[in-house]
Amino acid sequence: MKNIKTITELRTDYIDDDNLQHIDCWFSENDDEEGKTVAVVDLDTKKVIFFDNRYRADEKVKKAIAGILSRRRGRY
């Protein structure tokens, strides 16, 4: 498996019109760098869809997913 870049910033504040909460990552301190969506959480089904499987085991991503799912439990 290819080496993955270290995540320097992670945001989960965007929820799109399909009720998908995005996990967006940045890999440097450069303000001109474009972020990358590595996964989304479907807030209706609680399924996680990875766009880059290399980040499945990343601790920051796993913590973000756990936080999203724990906040959404019981809210329907």
N, C-alpha and C positions, 0 to 999 in steps of 0.2 A: 504494500500500500504506500502511496506517495506520502511524503511528509506534509503535515498541515501547518499553516501559519498560526502563530499564537494570536489569540483574540485579545485586543487591547481595550475594546469597548463593545458592549452588547446592549441592545435595546429591544424591548418587547411592547412598546407603546402604540404600535399600529395594528388596528383591527380593520380588515377590509370589508367590503359590502357582502361578501359571502360568509362572514363571521369566522374568518381565519385570522388568528393572531400570529403576526410575523415575528420571527427571531432573527434580528438583523445584527450583523457583526462588522466591525472594523478591525483592521490589522496593523495600523500604525497610528502615530499621533498627528499625522499630516491632515490638516483640515480640508485639503483638496481631494483626499481619497474618497472614492465612492464605496458605500457600504455594500454588503452582500447578504441576501436572505439565505440562511443555511437550512431553515426549517419553518414550518407553520404548524400551529395547533388548531385543529377544527374544534371550535368551542361548542358545536352541537353534538358531535359524536365522540369528542375527546381523543380522536386519533391524531397522531403526530406524523407529518409528512416531511421527510428530509429531502432537500434539494442537493445536498452534498453529504453523502454518507460518511465521509471522513470525520465529521463532527459529531457523530452519534455518541462517542465515548468522551467527548470533551466535558470536563466538570462544570464549566460555566454554562454550557448549553443544557446539560442535564439539570442543573439547579434552576435555570430559567423555566424549563418545561415543568418541573415539579411545582414551582411557584405558581405558574399559570393554572395548572390543574387543581391545585389546592384552593386557590381563590375562587374557582368556578364551581366547585362542588356544591350541589344543592341549589344552584341558582337556575331556575327554569322558568 
